[in-house]
Amino acid sequence: MKTSTNSNSSSGLLPTLAALLLVCAAGGAALYQGTMGFELVSTEDGRRLAISRAPLALPAADIHQPEPGTLAKMLHDDGRIAIVTFIYSTCNAVCSVLGSQYQQMQDEIRKRGLQDQVRLISISFDPRDTAPVLADYARRQHADPALWRMVGVDKAEQRKALLDAFGIVVLPAPMGEFQHNAAFHLIDRHGRLARITDVDNPAQALEHAVNMAQAPDDGGRL
Amino acid sequence: MKLTFAPTPRAAAAVGLACLLAAALPRVWLEASMLRHMLLQLPLILVAGWLLGGPWSVKPRAGAVDQHGVTGLTLMLFVSAYWMIPRALELSINSPLVEAGKFASLLLLGAMLPGSLARANWIVQLFFLGNFSWMMAIAGIQYQNMPQQLCNAYLLDDQISTGIALVIASIAIAVAWCWRLAPVITANNQLPNNDYATPATKPGVDRHAG
């Protein structure tokens, strides 16, 4: 009785071990995928890592900058590296900090004579930011149109597609504000989103942009 | 540790189905907040799986791949760890595939747990409970301490309240689980020296398998 029970349970152990192995393999693979190779846990870090691994072509968007045009044309015909942030002009929180950071970056670019290598673009995700509103905002920020453009996207579906492509999530916050994942987005010479850097470190963003501008062409046009 | 399904199977299945619908239909509302997403929707799916699949999992045939409950309890650790990764949680909002995976994994876990708990002795249970509660509490503490948003879709305040709720839940689950185990542990401790000395139990026979 005793031996038969033991032999039963030892031969019966195999299915359990196989199932356990399966669970561990599937679970391990899922955790690996969910953390992008055990590198991160947050969505924002995931977005940045994914872009750094594979530059992303941007969707078509009709913009006013302030004159009508398309984002692709604006980026493509330029030859400079663009540092893009997302804003809304009535912002009192992080975007106003971004605004002053951009003013400092604009001064830095002028001081170092990088005008033909790097440019700044602020894209508004707020439909209330019409061309005149953004023009007024640009004046208040002392933006030099040759270096720093304030861009609005005309069509709602294109605005959404653009935000989705960049991975920008805009949440309504108290006091009529928005909260969004702010960062510096570096667009390469082929109009692709190539790198995302931390909003707390504008100097780093500028360094990366200069490096990208001075690097030999990687043939992304093909 | 015998799990008796006191309500009729049909009633349990009906409540399970209701839980599943409650988790699926107001999906957008539930997932709009991190707190509701993690501490309302995920448990609802789990309970749905428990009530719908539980009666099946306590059957001896299910025990063949789940001796001592180790398969189901290991699954519990993996599934709970995965859905505490903020990036995975947020992916489920945007990707239908990940959302389907979320429902499927939690339903499966819920369906397996009653059987696994019935088959696992108290030492095995304490081992997995310790791992699970510790992990959940650490995650909750991390959620509260992170200066930045872990999910772009959830505000920092929401993240902090979710973190507090996770710590509370981890303690509550540990207390409730030990409460259920207490009679078993006490019964074992009243015996001199060991677990097998009951005359009613033959040595070497696994009381928990099958």
Interface residues (C-beta under 8 A of the other chain):
Chain A: M1 K2 T5 N6 S9 G12 L13 P15 T16 A18 A19 L20 V23 C24 A26 G27 G28 A30 L31 G34 T35 M36 L40 V41 S42 T43 E44 D45 G46 R47 G167 I168 V169 L171 A173 Q179 H180 N181
Chain B: A64 V65 D66 Q67 H68 V70 T71 T74 L75 L77 F78 V79 A81 Y82 I85 P86 R87 A88 E90 L91 M146 Q148 Q149 L150 C151 N152 A153 L155 K202 P203 G204 V205 D206 A209
